[in-house]
């Protein structure tokens, strides 16, 4: 979440987080231009 706060001024910021239970099942993906990724 700290990275998202530092990059919040960039256009098209997207933060995706998993919601699965378990210690190793959580992940986060931060993109500043998600259209370029898709």
C-alpha positions as CSV (number, residue, x, y, z in Angstrom):
1,X,0.0,0.0,0.0
2,X,2.9,2.4,0.6
3,X,3.9,2.2,-3.1
4,X,0.4,3.1,-4.1
5,X,0.4,6.1,-1.9
6,X,3.7,7.3,-3.4
7,X,2.5,6.8,-7.0
8,X,-1.1,8.1,-6.5
9,X,-0.5,11.2,-8.8
10,X,0.1,9.0,-11.8
11,X,-2.8,8.6,-14.3
12,X,-4.5,5.2,-14.5
13,X,-3.2,3.8,-11.2
14,X,-4.7,0.4,-10.3
15,X,-4.0,-1.8,-7.3
16,X,-5.2,-5.4,-7.3
17,X,-5.2,-7.5,-4.2
18,X,-6.2,-11.1,-3.7
19,X,-8.8,-12.0,-1.0
20,X,-8.0,-15.7,-0.6
21,X,-7.6,-17.1,2.9
22,X,-4.2,-18.4,4.0
23,X,-0.8,-17.0,4.7
24,X,0.7,-17.6,1.3
25,X,-2.4,-16.9,-0.8
26,X,-2.3,-13.1,-0.7
27,X,-0.7,-11.1,-3.4
28,X,-0.8,-7.5,-4.7
29,X,-0.2,-6.0,-8.2
30,X,0.3,-2.3,-8.7
31,X,0.2,-0.8,-12.2
32,X,0.4,2.9,-13.2
33,X,-1.0,2.2,-16.7
34,X,-3.2,-0.9,-16.6
35,X,-4.3,-0.5,-20.2
36,X,-0.8,-1.1,-21.4
37,X,-0.6,-4.3,-19.3
38,X,-3.8,-5.7,-20.7
